[in-house]
Amino acid sequence: MKSHLKIALLIMTILSTCMVIWAGFTGRVTIFPFLLGLTMFFSVFQLQLDNRNPKVITFYRVAVAVSCLAVVLGALHIIGRI
């Protein structure tokens, strides 16, 4: 089950990175913060799953929480522009 989640996170990270590049080249500045936060969330969450050291688990939890906050703020930024 964990390997399926890792593969899904890897695919979503690659797709969101491609979307960041697309948004940068096409000038879609309104969705840029959301896509950056989403890419950061997927990559940090994947790092947390790969973590084997119990001493840094709190660091990864804080990083996931901050990246989740970045996704929410990015979504609010998009909603505020409509």
Backbone as ProteinMPNN parsed JSONL, in Angstrom:
{"seq_chain_A": "MKSHLKIALLIMTILSTCMVIWAGFTGRVTIFPFLLGLTMFFSVFQLQLDNRNPKVITFYRVAVAVSCLAVVLGALHIIGRI", "coords_chain_A": {"N_chain_A": [[0.819, -1.194, 0.0], [1.951, 1.214, 0.787], [3.861, 1.574, -1.179], [2.321, 2.063, -3.429], [1.239, 4.529, -2.772], [3.567, 6.066, -2.708], [4.318, 5.968, -5.419], [2.12, 7.233, -6.579], [2.383, 9.768, -5.401], [4.831, 10.544, -6.505], [4.163, 10.699, -9.237], [2.194, 12.72, -9.127], [3.775, 14.818, -8.169], [5.554, 15.188, -10.312], [3.714, 15.908, -12.321], [2.621, 18.281, -11.211], [4.914, 19.843, -11.134], [5.407, 20.098, -13.86], [3.149, 21.594, -14.482], [3.745, 23.95, -13.106], [5.917, 24.859, -14.608], [4.603, 25.209, -17.058], [2.763, 27.227, -16.325], [4.536, 29.261, -15.757], [5.711, 29.798, -18.268], [3.504, 30.55, -19.802], [2.516, 32.752, -18.55], [0.587, 32.746, -16.543], [-0.016, 34.062, -13.855], [-1.757, 34.059, -11.728], [-2.34, 31.461, -10.874], [0.079, 30.518, -10.154], [1.213, 30.703, -7.414], [-0.405, 28.781, -6.096], [0.198, 26.412, -7.513], [2.938, 26.171, -6.973], [2.881, 25.788, -4.183], [1.462, 23.379, -4.106], [3.225, 21.638, -5.434], [5.339, 21.745, -3.638], [4.084, 20.634, -1.394], [3.527, 17.965, -2.246], [6.155, 16.995, -2.697], [7.436, 17.3, -0.182], [5.792, 15.72, 1.407], [6.297, 13.249, 0.287], [8.985, 13.005, 0.981], [8.648, 12.796, 3.729], [7.423, 10.301, 3.921], [9.533, 8.672, 3.15], [11.241, 8.925, 5.234], [13.338, 7.613, 7.701], [14.432, 8.185, 10.09], [13.627, 8.727, 13.375], [14.115, 11.037, 14.805], [13.857, 13.308, 13.259], [11.24, 13.457, 12.542], [9.364, 15.264, 13.522], [10.2, 17.601, 12.31], [9.576, 17.086, 9.612], [6.828, 16.853, 9.823], [6.108, 19.446, 10.542], [6.996, 20.746, 8.245], [5.279, 19.614, 6.32], [2.849, 20.606, 7.27], [3.255, 23.371, 6.921], [3.554, 23.473, 4.146], [1.039, 22.577, 3.406], [-0.473, 24.696, 4.34], [0.497, 26.61, 2.575], [-0.632, 25.693, 0.196], [-3.352, 26.098, 0.735], [-3.405, 28.896, 1.078], [-2.59, 29.628, -1.48], [-4.775, 28.705, -2.959], [-6.742, 30.368, -1.898], [-5.775, 32.754, -2.866], [-6.228, 32.453, -5.598], [-9.043, 32.322, -5.588], [-9.645, 34.837, -4.628], [-8.984, 36.4, -6.797], [-10.944, 36.01, -8.665]], "CA_chain_A": [[0.0, 0.0, 0.0], [2.82, 2.377, 0.876], [4.549, 1.762, -2.456], [1.361, 2.689, -4.337], [1.165, 5.933, -2.38], [4.806, 6.702, -3.154], [4.256, 6.118, -6.871], [1.127, 8.269, -6.857], [2.972, 11.056, -5.029], [5.848, 10.867, -7.498], [3.476, 11.121, -10.456], [1.572, 14.026, -8.881], [4.854, 15.8, -8.075], [6.016, 15.461, -11.677], [2.664, 16.66, -13.019], [2.516, 19.647, -10.69], [6.109, 20.555, -11.583], [5.148, 20.454, -15.257], [2.171, 22.682, -14.481], [4.462, 25.162, -12.693], [6.676, 25.299, -15.776], [3.619, 25.704, -18.02], [2.24, 28.505, -15.835], [5.593, 30.255, -15.891], [5.908, 30.164, -19.67], [2.311, 31.166, -20.381], [2.21, 33.988, -17.835], [-0.576, 32.572, -15.668], [0.526, 34.391, -12.54], [-2.736, 33.867, -10.654], [-2.299, 30.089, -10.358], [1.463, 30.179, -9.846], [1.437, 30.376, -5.992], [-1.078, 27.53, -5.772], [0.959, 25.296, -8.083], [4.188, 26.03, -6.212], [2.541, 25.178, -2.896], [1.08, 21.993, -4.352], [4.454, 20.904, -5.717], [6.075, 21.652, -2.382], [3.377, 19.69, -0.536], [3.756, 16.599, -2.715], [7.544, 16.58, -2.513], [7.739, 17.18, 1.251], [5.067, 14.557, 1.908], [7.048, 12.079, -0.167], [10.17, 12.924, 1.842], [8.219, 12.316, 5.039], [7.196, 8.857, 3.831], [10.825, 8.003, 3.025], [12.024, 9.179, 6.429], [13.574, 6.47, 8.59], [14.993, 8.704, 11.331], [12.543, 9.249, 14.224], [14.472, 12.317, 15.404], [13.467, 14.419, 12.391], [9.844, 13.307, 12.144], [8.64, 16.501, 13.831], [10.561, 18.571, 11.273], [8.795, 16.787, 8.415], [5.421, 17.173, 10.104], [5.987, 20.904, 10.45], [7.156, 21.102, 6.831], [4.034, 19.24, 5.633], [1.823, 21.558, 7.698], [3.532, 24.65, 6.266], [3.253, 23.341, 2.721], [-0.419, 22.51, 3.302], [-0.902, 26.092, 4.489], [0.823, 27.291, 1.317], [-1.641, 25.292, -0.787], [-4.6, 26.777, 1.088], [-3.248, 30.313, 0.76], [-2.588, 29.733, -2.932], [-6.168, 28.56, -3.419], [-7.429, 31.601, -1.543], [-5.289, 33.774, -3.797], [-6.965, 32.249, -6.856], [-10.442, 32.688, -5.363], [-9.696, 36.286, -4.481], [-8.8, 37.033, -8.105], [-12.115, 35.803, -9.537]], "C_chain_A": [[0.86, 1.254, 0.0], [3.541, 2.64, -0.441], [3.612, 2.397, -3.481], [1.227, 4.18, -4.045], [2.406, 6.688, -2.836], [4.802, 6.942, -4.658], [3.263, 7.208, -7.246], [1.671, 9.652, -6.521], [4.045, 11.491, -6.026], [5.211, 11.369, -8.789], [2.835, 12.496, -10.275], [2.617, 15.128, -8.747], [5.361, 16.172, -9.457], [4.991, 16.274, -12.444], [2.547, 18.093, -12.521], [3.748, 20.474, -11.048], [5.963, 20.975, -13.041], [4.15, 21.607, -15.353], [2.794, 24.0, -14.028], [5.242, 25.729, -13.873], [5.737, 25.877, -16.821], [3.087, 27.069, -17.604], [3.288, 29.606, -15.952], [5.778, 30.719, -17.324], [4.694, 30.873, -20.276], [1.881, 32.43, -19.658], [0.969, 33.902, -16.961], [-0.146, 32.799, -14.213], [-0.476, 34.168, -11.416], [-2.684, 32.46, -10.073], [-0.897, 29.658, -9.928], [1.695, 29.874, -8.364], [0.785, 29.061, -5.569], [-0.279, 26.335, -6.276], [2.292, 25.087, -7.368], [3.941, 25.377, -4.854], [2.178, 23.716, -3.042], [2.303, 21.129, -4.632], [5.266, 20.71, -4.444], [5.408, 20.632, -1.448], [3.643, 18.248, -0.952], [5.184, 16.135, -2.443], [7.905, 16.409, -1.042], [7.015, 15.976, 1.851], [5.755, 13.261, 1.488], [8.329, 11.911, 0.653], [9.81, 12.399, 3.229], [7.98, 10.809, 5.013], [8.505, 8.079, 3.751], [11.679, 8.125, 4.278], [12.131, 7.927, 7.291], [14.074, 6.92, 9.974], [13.873, 9.294, 12.2], [12.848, 10.616, 14.835], [14.01, 13.506, 14.559], [12.015, 14.333, 11.935], [9.045, 14.571, 12.438], [8.966, 17.586, 12.808], [9.723, 18.345, 10.018], [7.312, 17.086, 8.626], [5.176, 18.672, 10.031], [6.089, 21.345, 8.991], [5.906, 20.75, 6.027], [2.92, 20.213, 6.005], [2.015, 22.915, 7.02], [3.216, 24.572, 4.778], [1.749, 23.21, 2.485], [-1.019, 23.909, 3.449], [-0.623, 26.884, 3.223], [-0.177, 26.943, 0.225], [-2.961, 26.017, -0.519], [-4.512, 28.262, 0.748], [-3.194, 30.555, -0.745], [-3.979, 29.608, -3.511], [-6.978, 29.805, -3.08], [-7.001, 32.76, -2.441], [-6.014, 33.672, -5.136], [-8.424, 32.698, -6.692], [-10.603, 34.202, -5.238], [-9.57, 37.027, -5.793], [-10.023, 36.915, -9.001], [-13.115, 36.917, -9.366]], "O_chain_A": [[0.556, 2.23, -0.685], [3.806, 3.791, -0.786], [4.056, 3.186, -4.316], [1.114, 4.993, -4.963], [2.307, 7.824, -3.3], [5.233, 7.998, -5.121], [3.534, 8.018, -8.133], [1.448, 10.605, -7.268], [4.152, 12.674, -6.351], [5.669, 12.354, -9.368], [2.921, 13.343, -11.164], [2.373, 16.259, -9.168], [5.575, 17.35, -9.742], [5.346, 17.224, -13.142], [2.392, 19.018, -13.318], [3.638, 21.684, -11.246], [6.351, 22.083, -13.413], [4.289, 22.488, -16.202], [2.409, 25.061, -14.519], [5.229, 26.937, -14.11], [6.03, 26.917, -17.411], [2.972, 27.97, -18.434], [2.95, 30.759, -16.22], [5.98, 31.908, -17.57], [4.847, 31.707, -21.168], [0.966, 33.115, -20.114], [0.36, 34.932, -16.673], [0.058, 31.853, -13.453], [-0.078, 34.093, -10.254], [-2.961, 32.28, -8.887], [-0.713, 28.561, -9.401], [2.328, 28.862, -8.063], [1.354, 28.312, -4.775], [-0.098, 25.356, -5.551], [2.726, 23.95, -7.182], [4.707, 24.513, -4.428], [2.542, 22.896, -2.199], [2.405, 20.012, -4.125], [5.814, 19.634, -4.205], [6.097, 19.855, -0.788], [3.948, 17.403, -0.11], [5.396, 15.004, -2.006], [8.611, 15.464, -0.69], [7.565, 15.287, 2.711], [5.788, 12.293, 2.248], [8.711, 10.787, 0.98], [10.576, 11.647, 3.832], [8.299, 10.115, 5.978], [8.582, 6.948, 4.232], [12.732, 7.494, 4.373], [11.131, 7.266, 7.573], [14.128, 6.122, 10.91], [13.235, 10.266, 11.795], [11.942, 11.286, 15.33], [13.795, 14.595, 15.092], [11.606, 15.063, 11.033], [8.139, 14.915, 11.679], [8.106, 18.401, 12.474], [9.216, 19.299, 9.427], [6.626, 17.524, 7.703], [4.149, 19.113, 9.515], [5.346, 22.224, 8.554], [5.513, 21.508, 5.141], [2.13, 20.604, 5.145], [1.043, 23.537, 6.592], [2.664, 25.517, 4.214], [1.24, 23.684, 1.469], [-1.972, 24.255, 2.75], [-1.42, 27.739, 2.837], [-0.533, 27.799, -0.586], [-3.609, 26.494, -1.451], [-5.453, 28.823, 0.187], [-3.694, 31.57, -1.231], [-4.331, 30.323, -4.449], [-7.804, 30.249, -3.877], [-7.802, 33.648, -2.735], [-6.371, 34.687, -5.734], [-8.969, 33.376, -7.563], [-11.595, 34.768, -5.698], [-10.006, 38.174, -5.896], [-10.136, 37.638, -9.991], [-14.161, 36.912, -10.016]]}, "name": "protein", "num_of_chains": 1, "seq": "MKSHLKIALLIMTILSTCMVIWAGFTGRVTIFPFLLGLTMFFSVFQLQLDNRNPKVITFYRVAVAVSCLAVVLGALHIIGRI"}
